[in-house]
Amino acid sequence: MSPLLLFSFVIGYFLLLLVVAYFTSKNSNNDSFFIGNRSSNWMLVAFGMIGTSLSGVTFVSVPGTVGAVGFQYFQVVIGYFLGYLVIAFVLLPIYYKLNLTSIYLYLQKRFGPVSYKTGALFFIVSRALGATARMFLVINILQIFILNNMGVPFWATALVILLLILLYTFEGGVKTIVYTDTLQTTFMLLGLIICIITVVGKMDMGLGEIFASMKENKLSQIFNTDVKASGYFVKQILGGMFITIAMTGLDQEMMQKNISVKTLADSQKNIVTLSIIMLGVVLLFLYLGGLLTLYAPTVGVLETGDKIFPAVVLGHLPAMVQVIFVIALISALFPSADGAITALTSSVCIDLLGINRRSDLNELQKTQLRHRVHLGFAALFLLLIMGFKWADNPSMIGLILKLAGYTYGPLLGLFAFGILTKRVVRDRFVPYIALAAPVICFF
């Protein structure tokens, strides 16, 4: 299929998102933007969060890891499941009891204003880096396989996509994102299932033979029992648990959607439902990775890692599957990008600028301030995406997890210290300790 025709479907998909945003952002205000007026449907939030949790990195990178380490990524996903249970039954009751708009207000109530701003700043750095790394991966694939052939420069692709995200998040915020994420998750999962069915159909093997071939090539191995290996299953499960607690439970973007649900019980249903669905969805991505690893050599595809999935689909599968893949890829990109830019705007406005506490600003002035912050983050995202383009890392999922370790670690420490102890800290020293921890780990 020609790049121009593929790109026309991308534009059509954007228009659909704008229509959804138009209807969901009517009569929106700052409360709608930040927490969706606390009226979000828990089932919609749970389903939409699948797309946010997986993102374009899972869509492309997880299948790409199977050729190297088999199904070992599922060890981390088992840890995710345990982490979600901690979020549901430890963190969410605290957030609802304190009626928080920003989850970092907990740090102010527990330690003081300096700790509060420290937590918010670490989130801002973490989410900005993580979200733009995820965006870069998908934008780069669109660039390589479609837009390069049309003569469109990378910076222009990134700029246009950011502008389109701004268009449908600018007014509605969380209220709009709950619905757009649901739509995008649907397209992403549909793309995953159709790609699996198509690749299976292309292979001259039954399902039993495919599983036997994966086993023979050690592609379906889940547990690594080598104690000295970095992929040792105990390390991976514990790591996955703490990654989820930090990157979901202590992340304003993810929790912003959860605390927009009216009651604690419904929010807990959302998290538990999400944890179960995630196990099945990631297993499908790994199975697809096994299929791609077996199928790619038979059609002369030599790419590995992040490039194997798009190379097989856009070079060797039917035109309609190519369209579905591109839409699914963008659907995997947007839930992490739109939620991130909204949550970062919320965190700066609420946590750093104290927009909800300022009596010197009327509602219109607060909205104008929010708009300026929103635009500022769009500009920052563009700069960071260009930075990732310059760095050109071969596996974005590895880079994202490494960045998360450094930036979410202090957040995990702050919340754990607050919840698990009753000790009082010297609030003014908290930023130095929080900064020292990742610096020491780095060296």
C-alpha positions in Angstrom: 0.0 0.0 0.0 1.3 3.5 -0.9 2.5 5.7 2.0 0.1 8.4 1.0 -2.9 6.1 1.3 -1.7 4.8 4.7 -1.3 8.4 5.9 -4.8 9.3 4.8 -6.1 6.6 7.2 -4.0 8.2 9.9 -5.6 11.6 9.3 -9.1 10.0 9.3 -8.4 8.5 12.7 -7.3 11.9 14.1 -10.5 13.4 12.9 -12.5 10.7 14.7 -10.6 11.6 17.9 -11.4 15.3 17.5 -15.1 14.5 17.1 -15.0 12.5 20.4 -13.2 15.4 22.0 -15.7 17.9 20.8 -18.6 16.2 22.4 -16.9 15.2 25.6 -15.3 18.6 26.3 -18.6 20.5 26.2 -19.1 22.6 29.3 -15.7 21.6 30.7 -13.9 23.5 33.4 -10.7 23.1 35.4 -12.3 20.4 37.6 -13.2 18.5 34.4 -9.6 18.8 33.1 -7.9 17.7 36.4 -10.1 14.9 37.7 -13.1 14.6 35.3 -15.5 16.0 37.9 -15.0 12.7 39.8 -17.7 11.1 37.6 -15.8 8.7 35.4 -17.2 5.2 34.8 -14.8 2.7 36.3 -15.3 0.2 33.5 -14.2 2.8 30.9 -11.3 3.8 33.0 -10.1 0.2 33.5 -10.4 -0.6 29.7 -8.7 2.7 28.7 -5.9 2.2 31.1 -4.9 -1.0 29.3 -3.8 1.3 26.4 -2.1 3.7 28.8 -0.2 0.9 30.6 0.9 -0.8 27.5 1.7 2.1 25.1 3.5 1.9 21.8 6.6 0.4 23.5 4.7 -2.8 24.5 3.1 -2.9 21.0 6.4 -2.9 19.2 9.2 -3.7 21.7 7.6 -6.7 23.6 7.1 -8.8 20.5 10.7 -7.8 19.5 12.2 -9.2 22.7 11.0 -12.7 22.1 13.7 -13.5 19.6 16.4 -12.8 22.2 14.9 -13.9 25.6 11.7 -15.8 24.8 8.7 -15.1 27.0 10.8 -14.0 29.9 9.2 -10.6 29.9 6.1 -12.3 31.4 8.1 -12.7 34.7 7.9 -8.9 35.0 4.2 -9.0 34.2 3.6 -11.4 37.1 5.2 -8.7 39.2 2.9 -6.1 37.6 -0.1 -8.1 38.8 1.2 -8.1 42.4 1.9 -4.4 42.2 -1.6 -3.6 41.1 -3.0 -5.4 44.2 -0.8 -3.1 46.4 -2.1 -0.1 44.5 -5.7 -1.2 44.9 -5.6 -2.1 48.6 -2.9 0.1 50.0 -2.5 3.3 48.0 -6.1 4.0 46.7 -7.7 3.9 50.2 -5.2 6.6 51.2 -5.9 8.8 48.2 -9.7 8.6 48.7 -9.5 9.1 52.4 -7.6 12.3 51.9 -9.8 13.3 48.9 -6.7 14.2 46.8 -6.7 16.0 43.5 -3.0 15.5 43.2 -1.6 12.3 44.8 1.5 14.3 45.9 -0.6 16.2 48.4 -0.1 13.1 50.5 3.5 14.1 50.9 2.6 17.5 52.1 0.2 16.1 54.7 2.7 13.5 55.9 6.0 15.4 55.7 5.6 19.0 54.6 5.5 21.4 51.6 9.1 20.8 50.5 8.5 17.0 50.3 5.3 17.7 48.4 7.1 19.7 45.7 10.0 17.3 45.6 7.6 14.4 44.8 5.8 16.5 42.2 9.1 17.5 40.5 10.3 13.9 40.3 7.0 12.9 38.7 7.3 15.7 36.2 10.8 14.6 35.2 9.9 10.9 35.2 6.8 11.3 33.1 8.2 13.8 30.7 11.1 11.4 29.9 9.0 8.3 29.8 6.2 9.7 27.7 8.5 11.2 25.1 10.6 8.0 24.9 7.4 6.1 24.1 6.2 8.7 21.6 9.6 8.7 19.9 9.4 4.9 19.3 6.1 5.1 17.5 6.8 8.4 15.6 10.1 6.9 14.4 8.4 3.8 13.0 5.8 6.0 11.2 8.7 8.0 9.9 10.8 5.1 8.6 8.0 3.1 7.0 5.7 5.8 5.8 6.7 9.4 6.0 10.3 9.2 4.7 8.9 8.0 1.4 6.8 11.2 1.3 9.7 13.5 2.0 8.4 14.6 5.4 11.2 15.4 7.9 11.1 13.8 11.3 10.7 17.1 13.2 7.6 17.9 11.2 6.0 14.5 12.0 6.7 15.0 15.7 5.3 18.6 15.6 2.1 17.7 13.8 1.4 14.7 16.1 1.9 16.9 19.2 -0.4 19.6 17.8 -3.1 17.0 17.1 -2.8 15.7 20.7 -3.1 19.3 21.9 -6.3 19.8 19.9 -8.2 17.0 21.6 -6.8 17.4 25.2 -6.7 21.2 25.4 -10.2 21.7 27.0 -11.5 18.4 28.2 -8.5 17.0 29.9 -9.3 13.8 31.9 -13.0 14.0 31.1 -12.1 13.6 27.3 -9.2 11.2 27.8 -11.3 8.6 29.6 -13.3 8.3 26.3 -10.5 8.6 23.8 -8.4 6.1 25.7 -11.3 3.6 25.5 -11.5 4.1 21.7 -7.8 3.8 21.3 -7.4 0.7 23.4 -10.1 -0.9 21.3 -8.2 -0.3 18.1 -4.9 -1.4 19.6 -6.3 -4.7 20.8 -8.2 -5.3 17.5 -4.9 -4.7 15.6 -3.1 -7.1 17.9 -5.6 -9.9 17.3 -5.9 -9.4 13.6 -2.1 -9.4 13.2 -1.9 -12.7 15.1 -4.6 -14.3 13.0 -3.0 -13.1 9.7 0.5 -14.3 10.6 -0.8 -17.7 11.7 -2.7 -17.9 8.4 0.5 -17.2 6.5 2.4 -20.0 8.2 2.0 -23.5 6.9 1.6 -24.9 10.4 -1.2 -25.7 12.8 -1.4 -24.1 16.3 0.1 -27.3 17.8 3.0 -27.2 15.4 3.6 -23.5 16.1 3.7 -24.1 19.9 6.1 -27.0 19.3 8.3 -25.0 17.1 8.4 -22.1 19.7 9.3 -24.6 22.4 12.0 -26.2 20.2 13.6 -22.8 19.5 13.3 -21.9 23.2 11.0 -18.9 22.4 8.2 -19.9 24.8 10.4 -20.2 28.0 9.0 -17.9 30.7 11.1 -18.5 33.9 14.8 -17.9 34.1 16.3 -19.9 37.0 19.9 -18.7 36.7 20.4 -16.9 40.0 23.3 -14.9 38.6 21.4 -13.7 35.5 19.8 -10.3 35.3 16.7 -12.1 34.1 16.4 -14.4 37.2 12.7 -14.8 37.9 12.7 -13.6 41.5 14.5 -10.3 40.5 12.1 -9.9 37.6 8.9 -10.5 39.6 10.0 -8.2 42.4 11.2 -5.6 39.9 7.9 -5.7 38.1 6.0 -5.3 41.3 7.9 -2.2 42.3 7.8 -0.8 38.8 4.0 -1.0 38.8 3.7 0.5 42.3 6.0 3.4 41.2 5.0 4.0 37.6 1.2 3.5 38.2 0.4 3.9 41.9 2.8 6.9 42.4 2.2 8.4 39.0 -0.2 11.4 38.7 -1.1 10.5 35.1 -2.3 7.0 36.0 -3.9 7.8 39.3 -5.5 11.0 37.9 -7.9 8.7 36.0 -8.5 6.4 39.0 -9.3 9.1 41.4 -11.8 10.5 38.8 -13.9 7.5 39.6 -16.7 8.4 42.1 -16.1 5.8 44.8 -13.1 3.9 46.3 -14.8 0.5 45.7 -15.3 1.2 42.0 -11.7 2.5 41.6 -10.4 -0.7 43.2 -12.6 -2.8 40.8 -10.9 -0.8 38.0 -7.4 -1.7 39.2 -8.1 -5.4 39.9 -9.8 -5.8 36.5 -6.9 -4.1 34.8 -4.4 -6.4 36.5 -6.1 -9.5 35.3 -6.6 -8.3 31.7 -3.0 -7.2 31.5 -1.8 -10.8 32.1 -3.8 -12.0 29.1 -3.0 -9.1 26.8 0.8 -9.2 27.3 0.8 -13.0 26.8 -0.8 -12.3 23.4 1.9 -9.8 22.6 4.6 -12.4 23.5 2.8 -15.1 21.4 2.8 -12.6 18.5 6.6 -12.1 19.1 7.1 -15.9 18.8 5.1 -16.0 15.6 7.1 -13.1 14.1 10.4 -14.7 15.1 9.5 -17.9 13.3 7.8 -16.2 10.3 10.3 -13.4 9.5 13.2 -15.6 8.1 10.8 -17.3 5.8 10.0 -14.0 4.0 13.6 -12.7 4.1 13.0 -10.2 7.0 16.3 -9.7 8.8 15.3 -7.0 11.2 15.2 -7.9 15.0 14.1 -6.1 18.1 11.8 -3.1 17.7 11.8 -3.2 13.9 10.7 -6.8 13.3 7.0 -6.3 13.8 6.6 -3.2 11.5 9.0 -4.8 8.9 6.9 -8.0 8.6 3.5 -6.2 8.6 4.3 -3.3 6.2 6.4 -5.5 3.9 4.7 -8.8 3.7 1.1 -8.7 4.9 -2.1 -7.6 3.1 -2.9 -3.9 2.6 -5.9 -3.9 5.0 -3.7 -5.5 7.7 -1.2 -2.7 7.1 -3.9 -0.1 7.7 -5.1 -1.8 10.9 -1.5 -2.1 12.1 -0.8 1.7 11.6 -4.1 2.6 13.3 -3.3 0.2 16.2 0.2 1.6 16.5 -1.1 5.2 16.8 -3.7 4.0 19.2 -0.9 2.5 21.3 0.9 5.9 21.2 -1.9 8.2 22.1 -3.1 6.9 25.5 0.4 7.4 27.0 1.0 10.7 25.2 -2.3 12.5 25.8 -2.6 11.3 29.4 1.0 12.4 30.1 0.7 15.9 28.8 -2.6 16.3 30.7 -1.2 14.9 34.0 2.0 17.0 33.7 -0.1 20.1 33.2 -2.2 19.2 36.2 0.8 18.5 38.4 2.5 21.9 37.5 -0.7 23.8 38.0 -1.8 22.1 41.2 1.4 21.1 42.9 3.9 23.8 41.8 1.7 26.8 41.0 -1.0 26.1 43.6 -3.8 27.0 41.2 -6.6 25.6 43.4 -5.3 27.6 46.4 -4.9 30.9 44.7 -7.6 33.4 45.6 -6.0 36.1 43.5 -7.0 34.3 40.3 -10.5 34.0 38.9 -11.7 30.9 36.9 -10.8 32.5 33.5 -7.3 33.4 34.7 -6.8 29.9 36.1 -7.9 28.4 32.7 -5.5 30.8 30.8 -2.6 29.7 33.1 -3.5 26.1 32.5 -3.4 26.6 28.7 0.0 28.2 28.9 1.4 25.3 30.9 -0.2 22.8 28.5 1.5 24.5 25.5 4.8 24.7 27.3 4.8 20.9 27.8 4.0 20.4 24.1 7.1 22.4 23.3 9.2 20.4 25.8 7.9 17.1 24.4 9.1 18.1 20.9 12.6 18.9 22.2 12.9 15.6 24.1 11.6 13.6 21.2 14.3 15.2 19.0 16.8 14.3 21.7 15.8 10.6 21.6 16.1 10.8 17.8 19.7 12.0 18.2 20.5 9.3 20.8 19.0 6.4 18.6 18.7 3.7 21.3 18.1 0.2 19.7 15.6 -1.0 22.4 13.3 1.7 23.9 11.7 -0.6 26.4 15.1 -1.2 28.1 15.9 2.6 28.1 12.4 3.4 29.6 12.8 0.9 32.4 16.3 2.2 33.1 15.1 5.8 33.3 12.2 4.8 35.5 14.6 3.2 38.0 16.5 6.4 38.5 13.5 8.8 38.5 10.7 6.9 40.2 13.0 5.4 42.9 12.9 8.5 45.1 9.1 8.7 44.8 8.8 5.1 45.8 11.1 5.8 48.8 9.2 8.9 49.9 5.8 7.1 49.9 7.1 3.9 51.4 8.8 5.9 54.3 5.5 7.8 54.8 3.2 4.8 54.8 5.4 2.2 56.5 6.8 4.4 59.3 5.5 7.1 61.6 8.8 9.0 61.8 9.0 12.7 61.2 11.6 14.1 58.8 13.3 17.4 58.4 11.3 18.5 55.5 13.9 21.0 54.0 16.5 18.2 53.6 14.2 15.8 51.6 15.2 17.1 48.1 18.9 16.5 48.8 18.3 12.9 50.0 15.9 12.2 47.1 18.4 13.5 44.6 21.4 11.7 46.2 19.7 8.3 45.9 19.7 8.0 42.0 23.1 9.8 41.7 24.7 7.2 44.0 23.0 4.4 42.1 24.3 5.8 38.8 27.9 5.7 40.0 
